[in-house]
Amino acid sequence: MHMEQGEIILVRYPFIDPRDYKIRPAIVMSNSGFNKKFSALVCPITTKKHATNIQINNRLNEGQLDKESYVRTSILATIHPELILKVIGKAKKETITEIKRKIINNF
């Protein structure tokens, strides 16, 4: 499955034990060219508010999230396309730019 930057996806998010996972939303942060060659880089989406998180609900061009949700910019994970269940939305360009800034500040 080809992923585009800013897509909100439902993913089988793995734990340390790869047999165990949680289905949760995530936002694709790597660009389309990267995603064609490699697994997508994503930030998980959570319902927990934190200083490094960015509220995402009213920042979508497409789709919606059922609960008030936040992008965890402190975590970048590599997700193999087989773990992606479906696309559920897409973030606005301004939101993607803000998330990138927060991720860069973590370095």
C-alpha positions as a Markdown table, in Angstrom:
| # | Residue | x | y | z |
|---|---|---|---|---|
| 1 | Met | 0.0 | 0.0 | 0.0 |
| 2 | His | 1.5 | 3.4 | -1.1 |
| 3 | Met | 1.3 | 6.0 | 1.6 |
| 4 | Glu | 1.3 | 9.8 | 1.2 |
| 5 | Gln | 2.6 | 12.3 | 3.7 |
| 6 | Gly | -0.1 | 13.6 | 6.0 |
| 7 | Glu | -2.4 | 10.6 | 5.6 |
| 8 | Ile | -4.1 | 9.5 | 8.8 |
| 9 | Ile | -4.0 | 5.7 | 8.9 |
| 10 | Leu | -5.2 | 2.9 | 11.1 |
| 11 | Val | -2.3 | 0.7 | 11.8 |
| 12 | Arg | -1.5 | -2.5 | 13.8 |
| 13 | Tyr | 1.0 | -0.6 | 16.0 |
| 14 | Pro | 3.6 | -3.2 | 17.3 |
| 15 | Phe | 4.9 | -3.4 | 20.8 |
| 16 | Ile | 8.3 | -4.8 | 21.8 |
| 17 | Asp | 7.0 | -8.3 | 21.3 |
| 18 | Pro | 6.2 | -8.2 | 17.6 |
| 19 | Arg | 3.3 | -10.8 | 18.1 |
| 20 | Asp | 1.5 | -8.2 | 20.3 |
| 21 | Tyr | 0.0 | -5.0 | 18.8 |
| 22 | Lys | -2.6 | -2.3 | 19.3 |
| 23 | Ile | -4.8 | -0.9 | 16.5 |
| 24 | Arg | -4.4 | 2.8 | 16.6 |
| 25 | Pro | -4.3 | 5.8 | 14.3 |
| 26 | Ala | -1.0 | 7.3 | 13.1 |
| 27 | Ile | 0.0 | 10.1 | 10.7 |
| 28 | Val | 2.4 | 9.4 | 7.8 |
| 29 | Met | 5.3 | 11.9 | 8.0 |
| 30 | Ser | 7.7 | 10.5 | 5.4 |
| 31 | Asn | 7.2 | 11.8 | 1.9 |
| 32 | Ser | 5.8 | 9.8 | -1.0 |
| 33 | Gly | 9.2 | 9.2 | -2.7 |
| 34 | Phe | 10.5 | 7.7 | 0.6 |
| 35 | Asn | 7.4 | 5.6 | 1.1 |
| 36 | Lys | 7.8 | 4.0 | -2.4 |
| 37 | Lys | 11.2 | 2.7 | -1.5 |
| 38 | Phe | 11.0 | 2.1 | 2.2 |
| 39 | Ser | 8.5 | 1.5 | 5.0 |
| 40 | Ala | 6.6 | 4.7 | 6.1 |
| 41 | Leu | 7.7 | 6.8 | 9.0 |
| 42 | Val | 4.8 | 7.7 | 11.2 |
| 43 | Cys | 3.9 | 9.5 | 14.4 |
| 44 | Pro | 1.3 | 7.7 | 16.6 |
| 45 | Ile | -1.9 | 9.5 | 17.4 |
| 46 | Thr | -3.1 | 9.4 | 21.0 |
| 47 | Thr | -5.9 | 10.9 | 23.2 |
| 48 | Lys | -3.4 | 12.0 | 25.8 |
| 49 | Lys | -2.6 | 15.8 | 25.8 |
| 50 | His | 1.1 | 16.6 | 26.3 |
| 51 | Ala | 3.4 | 19.5 | 25.7 |
| 52 | Thr | 5.1 | 17.9 | 22.7 |
| 53 | Asn | 1.8 | 16.7 | 21.2 |
| 54 | Ile | -0.2 | 18.6 | 18.5 |
| 55 | Gln | -4.0 | 18.5 | 18.5 |
| 56 | Ile | -5.2 | 17.1 | 15.2 |
| 57 | Asn | -9.0 | 16.8 | 15.1 |
| 58 | Asn | -9.9 | 20.1 | 13.5 |
| 59 | Arg | -6.8 | 20.1 | 11.3 |
| 60 | Leu | -7.9 | 17.5 | 8.8 |
| 61 | Asn | -8.8 | 18.1 | 5.1 |
| 62 | Glu | -10.5 | 14.7 | 5.0 |
| 63 | Gly | -11.9 | 12.2 | 7.5 |
| 64 | Gln | -12.4 | 12.5 | 11.2 |
| 65 | Leu | -11.2 | 11.1 | 14.5 |
| 66 | Asp | -13.8 | 9.9 | 17.0 |
| 67 | Lys | -12.1 | 11.3 | 20.1 |
| 68 | Glu | -10.1 | 14.5 | 20.8 |
| 69 | Ser | -6.7 | 13.3 | 19.5 |
| 70 | Tyr | -3.0 | 14.5 | 19.4 |
| 71 | Val | 0.0 | 13.6 | 17.3 |
| 72 | Arg | 2.9 | 12.4 | 19.4 |
| 73 | Thr | 5.8 | 14.3 | 17.9 |
| 74 | Ser | 8.2 | 12.7 | 20.3 |
| 75 | Ile | 7.9 | 9.3 | 18.6 |
| 76 | Leu | 8.7 | 8.4 | 15.0 |
| 77 | Ala | 8.1 | 4.7 | 14.1 |
| 78 | Thr | 8.8 | 2.7 | 10.9 |
| 79 | Ile | 5.7 | 0.9 | 9.8 |
| 80 | His | 5.7 | -1.8 | 7.2 |
| 81 | Pro | 2.9 | -1.4 | 4.7 |
| 82 | Glu | 1.5 | -4.8 | 5.7 |
| 83 | Leu | 0.6 | -3.3 | 9.2 |
| 84 | Ile | -1.5 | -0.6 | 7.6 |
| 85 | Leu | -5.2 | -1.4 | 7.8 |
| 86 | Lys | -6.7 | 1.6 | 6.0 |
| 87 | Val | -6.5 | 5.3 | 5.4 |
| 88 | Ile | -9.0 | 7.3 | 7.5 |
| 89 | Gly | -8.2 | 10.9 | 6.7 |
| 90 | Lys | -5.6 | 13.5 | 5.6 |
| 91 | Ala | -4.1 | 16.4 | 7.5 |
| 92 | Lys | -3.9 | 19.9 | 6.2 |
| 93 | Lys | -0.5 | 21.1 | 4.8 |
| 94 | Glu | -0.1 | 23.6 | 7.6 |
| 95 | Thr | -0.6 | 20.9 | 10.2 |
| 96 | Ile | 2.1 | 18.7 | 8.5 |
| 97 | Thr | 4.5 | 21.7 | 8.5 |
| 98 | Glu | 3.9 | 22.3 | 12.3 |
| 99 | Ile | 4.4 | 18.6 | 13.1 |
| 100 | Lys | 7.7 | 18.6 | 11.1 |
| 101 | Arg | 8.9 | 21.6 | 13.1 |
| 102 | Lys | 8.1 | 19.9 | 16.4 |
| 103 | Ile | 9.9 | 16.7 | 15.3 |
| 104 | Ile | 13.0 | 18.7 | 14.2 |
| 105 | Asn | 13.0 | 20.5 | 17.6 |
| 106 | Asn | 13.3 | 17.1 | 19.2 |
| 107 | Phe | 16.8 | 16.7 | 17.7 |
